[in-house]
Amino acid sequence: MEARPQRLSLDELHQLRWLIGGALMILSVATVFYLDIDSGIMAAVALAGIAAGLARPRLPARVPAWVHRLAFPAIVLFFAGDLRVTGQLLPAIVRLDLMLLLYRGISYRARRDDLQVVVLGLFLIVVAGVLTVSLLFAAQILVFTACALCLLLVVTIAESTEGGQAPKLAVRGVVPPWAAHADWGRLWARLREVADWRLLASAAGLFGGVVLVSGLLFLAIPRFQLENSLFLERFVTKRAMTGFNDSIKFGDITEITQDDSIAFNVDLSDPSQAPRSPYWRMIVLDQYGNGGFKLSPVLRSELGRERTSANILGVGATGARGLATWTFYVESGVSRYLPLLGNFWALRFREAQNFRYSPDMAIVSLRDEPASMTAFRVEGMSPDSTELHDRQFAAMWRKRGPAGLHVQLGLQLSEADRAALGRIVAGLAVPAGAGAQEFADRAMAWLRRSHRYSLSPRIPDGPGDPLVRWMASGESGHCELFAGALVLMARSAGYPAHVVTGFKGGTWNAYSGNYTIRNSDAHAWTEVWDSGRDAWLREDPLAVSAASELALEKGDAALAGLMDRSWSARLNSLRVFWYRRIVNFDQQSQVDTLRAVRDVTGNSGRWLREATAAAAGRIKAWFRGPWDLARLVRVAGTVLAAVAAGWGISNLRWRIASVGRGGRTDPVRREAGRWLARVDGPQALVADLQRLRYGPAPTWPRPADVFRNARRAASGSRRSRRRAAWQSRP
Amino acid sequence: MSAPAGGARRTFWRRALWGLVWPRRRERIQPTISGVVLIGLSMGIGTAAYNSASNILFIALALLLSCLILSGVLAWLNLRGVDWRLEVKPPLRAGQEAEVSLLLANRKRFLPTYALWFEFAAGPYEKREPSRPESTITAKGIDVWATLSRAEAALSRGTVHLRTRLDPGGSAGLDWAFTPERRGLVRIELRGVGSLFPFGFLRKLTGTEITRDVPVWPAPVEYRRLMGAAPRRPEGDLRRARIGNEGDVIGLRHYATGDSHRLVHWKASARKRRLLIRQFSSQNSDACSIWLRTDAALWRRPEQFEVMVSLAATLAQDLFRAGRLQSTAIDGTRQIPARRLADLESFLDRLAVVAPTQLPGTPPEGEPAPARPRVNVMTFEPEGTRGVAAYVNGSKTAAT
């Protein structure tokens, strides 16, 4: 039987080229599904077409010739129309890319087409990476790079096999020979047949080297930022998915809590300052009406004019050295309002942003919804403050008094509702002249007594304001109802108040050491103005009292209760690593890294010198020691053991090498080994057999001749033994 | 001790750095379309990365750059440990296809070698002192181009691809065929070893400077044999009934069609495994010598001179085959007996490079005149404007 060649034929190389090209396209197109640019259907069609072409390589020959003729003009026309209708450049380009990939997937490709596939695929992967800043990008770009390199390698080898001729475009309508008998199962079997584990290991090692060099280059590429930076995000408009907008209806926040995905991660430079139950403020809603709260024009004007900068200087504790630095990694689609614990001294973005900032309300609003993860660092932010000082409101309060504050004290309610609200507030029996805190405590206690917390609240039907109806009923409610009720009660009693939405709590990732806040942690609470302190007091009807909250443990004790050691925490730690070390890597990080490398190198050099000197001293002392018989025996034993270990390792290496030759010893070597065990002469034959068994293949004598001689020698010795035995019989 | 070591280290790094920016002689690296696309992509992504300070783009840029580095490393590994040897199978004749063999061996232990190609060139070569470089500032561009294209036209070029993988420890042979147009000394050169391996980004060509200088014998020429004239036996020689099988055995030659079976030397034939014919001294009675005169005064037309050389070569081979070639001489050089095939080949080698001489072929002063037979000497003279005739003892024996 003729042995099959130990290398792939030209047709098999073309099949491999088609297979890797298809895989590359599928990998690229799949990224579009999480790009949120309304191209899901087109991506699905492209995937189906490419998969069909991959599964049935004969299929492209059946594509009518007119399709090929019209493909390019049709694609260009579609792109122009798409751009005209949607007006969004990047989504239009992505759809154009998808169509080109689909066309390449259903037509036979020449070398330049393979190159086009690589470029188009890389574009999709990079765009998806830039827009999502996802950890998945790292995996995708690595797999993509490996596939692209394999594809280009196969193309080069196929070209060389064809005598330097680049793979030509197949004649349209004709199935090329490689496609006519393509069988992926058989190809896989052939690949296994011709694969050499040493080559594969080398390839894997080289690819590991590529990744390592990439990492080093990533660290070493000099960083500086140009002005007028280009953001791909500008070409994509995105809507917040969580509902943290300028206005909310009752139930919006509760809806968010149904989503368990991660909203943001927070790094804390000093975990001992970690609060047990942090309140991440995002937006203040002060105007109530029609069953919902919204940002009033007055408060909106407090946000000031839009600015463009990478740094925001706040009004928090200036130069507060004792306070930790907080680094936020906010996922895309959460909100354009940034989560903060309160006032801060400085907030730094990775790059210049367009934002508006209210220092008194501690609100930072970006101009656009971030289409990708947004990272920023906050310094001088108090982690456990339950009050927010508002100098502007205090001045207004002192100047105008309660009568002048239409928004924070405004109750756009009917007379009946006002009366009902008044009855409830009167029932609190708050003494005259009581402070805001005392009122809030009584009101919250009443709310907790009268209503239970539920994610499925029921507001009784009837006339009037729904919130007042709920307060008057005894129905259970969610956080927005509790917070809204407290606002109405406070305003009715003459205390300015507003609703704050954001997140409460979170978990502490035990692996990466950071807060992880999920959408399910979304929350709404109230802030009531305390004129005595000139501050807004945080009041959460669903939480323990502020005094108790202050008494809550902090630092390690607090984190112990929040510790998350689940598998999702493990996965999230990877994401945080990605954000910390890759996405958030900037010029300062680069300098820090280089400094650390320099320190480590310098220290290791010093350590090496010291260790070498110490070792030399020990060896010298050992030689100077007294030499008796027992010591000599020990040394000789050690040397013998080392020699035996060396022999064993070399023997093991030989065996491993024999395993590498297809999982078994070469049949010729095996056969020679068998004959060596049976034949004991003549000397030349034994030498030949030993050469076949152990010698390098190029120096072998002709195996068939050697084995024939061995057979003769063995049968001769058998005959002579038999004769000797017969002669020795009595 | 440290100063020389530091100096050596500096020299090494200086060399290494210069090696990077100043490639070795005849080493070319050109980006292919894929390479240009990759470089363009890298530049585009790099610009975008700096523009947006996006680390995602920096990662993509770093990966692209490391792919370029990987490409260089693999290309180096691919060529490392590969030996090549140029072999030319003589004889080479003008107008006939010649074969050049390249023997390849991969000395690597477990890495195969892929996708190499070899660039060959063959062209006339004259052994002379290397020319001094001259400025072309004063030369007209058209003249320079014309000179270059003439030089290029005289060259035969070819590229042979290694179509299969060269396994570790394995060897392979590649053949390149070319047709030398004219006689002379030809320099066959392996100009370079190229590769697109591994990813086709860069076209790398390494100059090898491996050359073989090979003589190209004159092309065979058709001629008319004039039966009226033949070599004359010396007077007083014995009359024999049959020519060729009397006298002393002076040697053996290969069997030719028409030879009598009686002349076969069976023992020698058995030993050599081919038929050998005894040669008798009497057979030399109708042998002749060839004397070639290259007097430029006689051969005024170069093409006629070429015809003469070709005719001389053809006749020499025919006569040797017939066992009738006694000796050969060119101009005033010593007569060289044509006893063995090597003698004939030596004569043909000399014919390959012979050129018209300005002076008559007289021996140099102080050197004895060559012992030239007085009879049975074949000489050549022009016949008409193009033809050449061969004369023996004053009689025309062959003409083109």
Interface residues (C-beta under 8 A of the other chain):
Chain A: R7 R111 R112 L115 V119 L122 V126 G129 V130 V133 F137 A138 I141 T145 L149 L152 L153 V155 T156 I157 E159 S160 T161 E162 G163 G164 D196 R198 L199 S202 L206 G209 V210 V211 V213 S214 G215 L217 F218 I221 R223 F224 Q225 L226 N228 S229 L230 F231 L232 R350 E351 I582 V583 N584 F585 D586 P696 A697 P698
Chain B: I33 S34 V37 L41 I45 A48 Y50 N51 S52 A53 S54 N55 I56 L57 F58 I59 A60 L61 A62 L63 L65 S66 C67 I69 L70 V73 L74 F110 L111 P112 Y114 A115 L116 W117 T159 H161 L162 R163 T164 R165 G169 L196 F197 P198 F199 G200 F201
